[in-house]
Amino acid sequence: MDLESGAGLLHRLTSYEPGRRWDVPVDDPRVRHDLVPNDPGTRPPPMKAYHGLPAVPLPRELPDPGVSATSVLAGQPAPAQPLDAAQLGRVLFLGAGVVRVAERDGVTVPFRASGSAGGRFPLEVYASTRGVAGIPDGVHWYDGREHALVRVGPAAEGGTSTLVVTGVPWRTGWRYAERGWRHLYWDAGTLLSQLGAGAASAGLRPRLHSRFPDARLRTLVGADGIHEYPLALLCLGDGEPAVAPTGPAAAGELPPVELPLCTAAQRAGERDDLGPAWPEGPELPDVPAAESVDEVVRRRGSQRRMDRRRTLPRALLDWPLRAALRGVEVPHWVAVHGVDGLSPGIYRWPDLERPVRAGDHRAELLRVCLDQGLAGDAAYVVIAATPLAGLDDRGYRDAQLAAGLVEGRLHLAAYALGASASGMTFVDTEIPGLLGEPEDLAALLFTCVGVPGYRSRRAGDPGAPAAFRPVTPRE
């Protein structure tokens, strides 16, 4: 990977290192130095705005198929349900619906069903519909607050309804500057894990595509490639995705703030063709009992406190990791702090017999995770990382997306089985040493899994989010 251009340059210039605070930009003219992180005066709105376009309210009674979260994560097929307005609305709500709200500095902040780094929720979801009962064929933006579809463009060519996930870089860059480009793909992975689980539990056979004609997708949804760009597709079935635009789409409103380094990284990986769907991986033969996908999503939250005095049984490491990594080839490691029957140490998955570094590494994990308490309090920490040498600009995108997908599945598996989870950032330059790997290794994402220190507030219904007060992380 070229570290002087495209995604490689972004990776290098946004890597954290000892001696520089995470919110202080590197001394390089290619990153912006005129932006103040978390400035209330420049806070971007939490979602796009459209005016005067037709909208279709989605049914607020969600048709829960009753399929367990664990059977979906295991890859077991579910009975097919009709794809109508209610079922499509259910799938969208389980990924991108506004399920909770909190007050911050006198502002009501919406929280989506899927997790997001720093609570920034920098994604938008569009539904390109074909033959969905109760929804006209067309390209629709999902309004997660009103639980409605706003028609932004004409029906696309292609026979299979498809969800398009886009990223708004300034929405996460407001807090994390150019490093927020990575967060777009992490968050897209967690969102897709829940969209995919919702669709699979209804027997809709979701198919994930991360390689697609970027310019065509921008036209399809009205993204300009600077303030918003497509990240992934989820085709609801095996047919040809409905993503060939037949006309322009309305652009909607977004703050006109550009992060040029992010724009360059995104453009460097563009392509003109549709790649194959991601592999699903083999079905897992053993499926522990759990509540339905819908119930697990409603209970799921990004845990901010874990009880380090308590351990998890080994089964709550083995099964969630096998389910989360099904079909994913990105390398993963596990830092074990408190798992019954497994000695503390750092292991390279799936070899849990021989640690690459034995011993208690809580203090080291805490340090490399910028002193965020969960890194030391979790029962175990899952670390996604991959050598840069084997990646190109598009492959780097895919690796970040895969790490986010694994994190999202780990969240679902952990909550389904009584544990909790939360994503975590890190000091990049410290990770090769932590894992005993060469310097070329690029860390992607950390996921902490442990015993919850409190119970998350259950999510509200479509159009009626639950009010809650965010828990302060342990120092």
N, C-alpha and C positions, 0 to 999 in steps of 0.2 A: 504494500500500500504506500502510495506517495504521500509523505507527511508534509509536503510543501504545497499541496493543492487539494481542492475538493474536500471530501469527508475526512481525509487523513490530516489535512491542515486543521480543520475544526477540532478533530480529536486531540491533536497536540496542543493547540492554543487554549482548549477548555479543560485540560487535565489539571486536577488539583495536585499541589505539591507542598511538602512541609515548609513552614516559614512564610507562607502567604495565605491570608484569610480567604475563605471560599468566595466572599463577596467583593474581593479586590481583583480587577481584571489584570491579566498578564500585560507586561509592558511591550505591547506590539500595536502598531497603528491599524492592523486589520481587525481589531476588536473595538467596539465602541466604548469610549471612556466618558461620554457625556450623559449616561443614564444612571439614575440613582435607584438601586434595588429597593423594592417595596415602597416606593414613593406614593402616598395616597393620592397625590395630585395627578398622577399618570396611570392609575390603576385601570387596566382594560376591562370592559364589560364582560360578564361571564359567558355570554353567547352572542351569536350574530343577531342582527335585526333586519327584518324585512317589513315593507309597508305596502299595503294595497294589493297583496297577492292572495289568491284563494286558498283557504285552509280547510282541512277535513279533520274534525275532532275524532280521536280514536276512542273506542269503547273503554270505559274505565273499570269494567269488570273483567279481570284477566283470566283467561281459560287455562288454569294450571293443569298440565297433563299428569301430574303426580309421579313423575319419574325421578328417582333418587339422584342426587348430585354425584354420588360415587359411581353409579352405573354409567352415567354420561361421561365422567372423567375416565372411566375404564374403557370407553369406546364401544359399549354395548348398544346395539341399535334399538331405537324406541319406535313404537307404533306411529305411523304417519297421521298427522292431524291436518285438516284443511288449512291452507294458507289464506286466511281472510283478514279483514281489518283488525279483528280482535287479537288473532294470533301474531300478526306482524307487530301490532302495538305492544303485545306482551314481550316479544323478543327485544324490541327497541327499549322498552322501559327497564328490562333487566340489565341492560348495558349502559344506557345513556339517560334514563329518566332521572328527574330531580326527586330524590327520595328523602332528603333531610335538608334543613335550613338552620343556620346559626347566625347570631348577631356579632359583627366585628366592627368596632369603631363606628357604631350607629348605622351600619349597612347590613342588610340581610344578604347573606352569602348562601347560594344554592350548592348542595353537594349531590353529585351524581351517584348512580348505583355502583359503578366501578371505581376503583381507587385511582388516585392521581398524586404524583409527586408534589408535595407542598400544597395540596388542595387547589391546584391551579386549573384543572380540567380544561386543557387547551385543545380539545377535539370537537369536531362536529360530525354528525352522521346524516347521510342522505340515503333515501330508499329509491332506487330505480325500479319501479314496479311494472310487472307484466302479468295480467290476469289475476290480480289479487281481489277477491270479492269485497266490495264495499269501498275500494280505492281506485280512482281512475288511473289508467296507465299514464306514467309520467315520471319526472324526477322531482322528489320531494325532500325538503329539509325537515328533520325531526326537531320539533320544539319540545324539549324535555320538560319544560316548566308547565306548559299547557297540555302536554300529551296530545299533540296534534301534528299533522303533516301539512306543511306549506308547500304548494306546488311552485317550483322555481324554474322548471324547464319541461320541454316536450318529451314524449315517450321516446326512449332510446331503442335502437335496434338490438336484437338479441332476445332469446326466448325465456330467460330465467331471471326472476327478480333478484336484485343484487344490492347489498348495502355497501356504501362507499364511506370510508373513514378519512377525514381530512384533519390536518393540524394547523393551528394558528400560532406561529412562533412567538409573537409578542406576548401572548397570554401567559406563557410560561417564562419567556425571557424577561418579563417584568421583575421576576424574582431571581432567576438564575442566569440572566444574560445569555450569551451565545451557547452556554452549556445546555440550556433548555431545549435545544434542538434534539439532543439525545433523549430528553424526557418525552418529547412527542412520541417517539417510537416505544419507549417503555410503557407510557400510558395507553398507546394504541394496542399493545399486546395485552394489557390487563383488560381493556374494554372488549377486545375480540374474544378473550377467554370467556367472558360472560355472555356476549352476543352469541358466540358459538354454542355454549352450553344451553342457552335458552332455545336456540334453533334445533339442536340435536335432540333435546328432550321432547320436542314436538315432531320428531321424525322427518325434519326438513332437509337433512343431509347437507349441512353447511360445508362449503369449500373455500379455504383461504387462499387468496392470491396476493403476493407482494410485488410481483413483477408484472408491469402493465404499461401501456402507452401513456406516459405522463401528460403530454399535451392534450390528448383526447379526453382524459379524465378531468383535466382542468376545465375544458369546455363543457363537459357534461354537467358539472356541479357549479360552475361560475366562480371557480377559484383562480386567482391571478398569478400564482406561482411565487409570490413575494410575501404577501400577508397571509396567505392560506395555500396549502398544497395537499394533494392526495397522498395518503400513506399506505392504504391497504383496501382490498375488496373482500367481501364475504358473500359468496354466491349461494343462494338458498336452493341448492339442488345441483344436479350433475350437468345440466345443459349449458348452452352458451350464455355467458353473463350479458345482461342487458346494459352495456356500457358504451355502445357506439352512438354518439350524440347525433340527433337529427336537427338540432338547432341550438342557439346559445341559451344559457341559463342566466337568471337574475343573479347579480353578484352579492347583494346584501351589503350590510354596513359593518366595517371593521376599522379600528384605529389605524391610520396610515403610518405606522412605525415599522421601519425595516431594520433587520439585522443582516447586513450584507454578507457576513461570513456564513450565516445559515442559508441564505439564498444560493450562494455559490456551492455549498455542500450538497444542497438538494438538486441543483441543476447538473452537478457532475455525475449523478447516478441515473439520469433520465434515460429512457429507452423508448422504442417505438412498437414493441410487440407485447402480446399477452403471454406470460409464462405459465407453466403448469401449476396446478393447485399444490399446496403443501401436502406432504404425505401424512396420513392419519396415524400410522404406527399400529402395531399389533394390539388386538384387544386383550385386556388383562383378564385372566381367568378367575381371580378372586375379587369379590366386591363386598366390602364391609357395609353394614346397614347405615343408612343416613336419611335425612329428610329430603324432600323434593328440591330440585334446583331453585325453584321460586322461593322456598322458605330459607334456604341457605343464603341466597343473595340478599334477602331482606335482613338477615341477621349479621351479614358480613360488614366489617368496618376495617379501617386501617388502625390497628391497635397501637396505642401510644404508651402503654405501660404493661410490662410482663413481670411475673413473679419469679425471680431468679432462685428462690428457695425451693421451688418445686421442679420436678423433672417430668419428661414425657416418656411414655413407653416406646420401645424401639419401633413398634408397628406404626406409630404416628410419624416416623421418619421414613421408613421403607416404602410404605404404600403411597403416601403423598408424592414422594419424589418419582416413583415409577409412573404414577399417573400424570404428573406435571411434565415429565420429559418424554412422554409417548410421542414418537415421531419427530423429536427435536434432536439435532446432532451437535448443537453448541456445547462445548465442554462445561461441566459444573463440578464444583468442589463443595464440601460440607465441613464447616467448623462446628464440632460437637462440644457443647458445654455441659448439658445435663440431659442425657438420654439413657434410660435404663438398659443395662446390658451392653453398653458401647463405651469404650474408654474415651475420655476427652482427647481431642486432637483434631488435626485437619486431614481430611480424607478426599481423595479424588473419586468421585462417583463413577461407576457403581462399586468400586472396591472398598468395602467397609471392614475388611479384615486387617489391612495394613495401613496405618496412617502415614501420610507423607511427612507429617510433623506431629509427634506425640506430645501430650501434655495439655495443661490448662492455658488457653490463649484468650481468656476473656479480656484481660487488660490490653492485649495487643489489638483485638478486634475493636475495642472501644476507641483506641487511639486512631486506627486507620479509618474509622467511621466518624471522625470529627467529634469525638466525645459524645455521641448520641447514645443514651443509656440502653436502648433496646439491643444494641450490638453485643453488650455484655450480659444482659438480662435474659435473652432468648435461650431456649433449650438447644437450638442449633441455628446456624446461619448458612444459607445456601448462596453460593457465589458463582455467578456466570462470568466466564472470561474466555478469550480466544486469541490466538496469535494474529497479529496484524498482517503478517506476511502473506497469509492465504486469502486476504480480502481485497476486493476492489470497492469502488464507491457504492455500488448497489449492494454488494455483499455486506458492507458495514451496516447499511440500513437494516438488512435482513437479520444480522446478528443482534442488533439492539432490539428489534421487534421480537425475535425469538426469546430473548431474555425477559422481556415484558410479558410474553405469553406464558412462560413458565411461572413467573411470579404470580400472574392472575390465577392460574390453575392451582398453585400452592395455597393461595388465599382460600379458594373454594374448598379444597381438600381439607385444609386445616380447620376451617369453621364447620365443615360437615362432620368432622370427627372429634370436635370438642376442644380444639386448640385455637390459636389465633396467629395472625401474621401481619407483617408490615414491611414495605420496601425501605431500602436504605442506600444512601450515597456514600462516597468513600474518597480517600486520598489516592489518586491513581498510581502515583509513583511507588507507593508502599505495597501494592498488591503482588507483584512478582515475588518479592521477598517473603511475603506472608505465605504464599502457596508453594514456595520452593521452585519457581519456574523462571525461565529466561526473561530478560527485560522486554522482549518483544511482545509479551503477553499483555493484552488490553482487557482491563476489567470492564464489565458491562453493567452488572446490577447485583445488589445484595438483597436477599429476602430473609428476614428474621422470623422464626417460628417458635412459639413458646406457649406457656401457660398464661392465659389472660389475667391481667390485674383488675379488670372490671368487665362488665357486660355491656356490649355496644347497644345503643338505642335502636330498636327495630325500625326498619324503614317504613315510611308512610306509603299511601296509595297514590296512583296517578292523579296529579292535580292537587294532592293533599299531603305534602311532605311533612315529616315529623320534625318538630323543633327540638334542638338539643344544644347542650353546652359543651364545646370541645374540651377534652381532657388535656391537661398540661403534661408533657413528657417529663420523666424523672431526670433530674440533672445528674 
